[in-house]
Amino acid sequence: MYKSLRITVIIPCLNEEQGIEKVLRAMPDFVDECIVVDNNSTDRTSEVAASLGAKVVREEVRGYGRAYKRGFADATGDLIITLDGDQSYPVDALSYLIEAFLHHEVDFLNASRFPVRDRRAMSLKHKFGNLVLSMVMSVLFFRWVRDSQSGMWVFRREILKEMKLESDGMAFSEEIKIEALLSPRIRFGEISIMYTSRLGEIKLNPWRDGFQNLAFLLKKRFLR
């Protein structure tokens, strides 16, 4: 518990047995509930996570959005914090993020990876793709968002009922931010974090996922 708020951390994982151990060992004591969503892994992700005290739920249908929806359904905390199981997001910054969330009096706080200070963390191709997607999203929805693809957020669990979340894939990351921006009852904020190089195999396909996310933005804007 943090300042009378129950904290749930949700971590979607696909074959992250190497990274999830380091992430969970670094998890702060004030986290009340840590949910690892095993997205049909073929390695020991579930076993490692369970041995370190995480609540493991399994989502058989693979997909970034599918994993998060499964995790949200099981969450009980007042605040939900999300991050990846590859150790790229700063587990040691959770208190900093919650303090920023409370200080700015928002309902949804996006943790921007930019500027990227670790040169190994993101290739030039990925930086360019993220910039394009963030600019397109900002233009289409009339609100500047520096990192539309970030996978680390802090938000009040109660705002999920205000959102219509449809994507089962990588576009889920931008969709949840769009839903937060469009709702008049949700206050949105953004803050920079330290993003580092990941452990384990890279799952992202930059061209395929980039074009799919771009198409989703257009669909979300014009076919709502």
C-alpha positions, 0 to 999 in steps of 0.5 A: 500500500502506498499512501492508503492506495492499494497498488497492483502491478501488471506485467504481460509476459511472453517467454520472459523467464530471464527478465521477469526474475530480475523485475520481480526481485526489484519490486518494491514492498509497497506493491500489494498485488503483482499480476504476471500474465503469461501470454502462452509462453513456452519457457519457464516464465510462469514457474519463475514468476510464481516462485517469486510471489507473483500471481500468475494468470495465463492468457492462451490467445497471444496478443499484447492487448489480450494479455492486458485485458486478462490482467485488468480483469484480475486486478484489485488495486486502487492504482494499476501500474504496468510494465514489461517483463524484460527489465527495460522499464524502471521498477525502482522508479515506481514510487517516483511515478506514483508521486508524480501521479499524485502531484499532477492530480491526474487519472492516467499517467504515461511514462515516456521513454524519451529522451532515450538516454541509454543508446542500446535501449532503442535502435534508430529505426525504432526511435523514428517509428515511435516518433512517427506514430506519436506525431500521427496520434497527436495530430489526429486526436489534438493532444501532444503525446510524446510516447504513444507506444510506451508500455508503462502507465499509472492509472486509477483502476476505476477509469477502465469502465470509461474506456472502450478497449478493442485492440488485442495486439500491440496497438493496445498501448496507443488505444488506452492512451487515446481512450484516456485523452478522449474522455472528459472525466479522465485527466491525462499526464505524461512524464519521462522515465529512464528506459534501458535495453531489454533482456531476452528475445525481441518480440517486436516486428518494427515494420509489421507492428508499425504499419498495423499501429498506424492503421489502427490510429486511422481506424480509431479516429475515423471509424469510432 
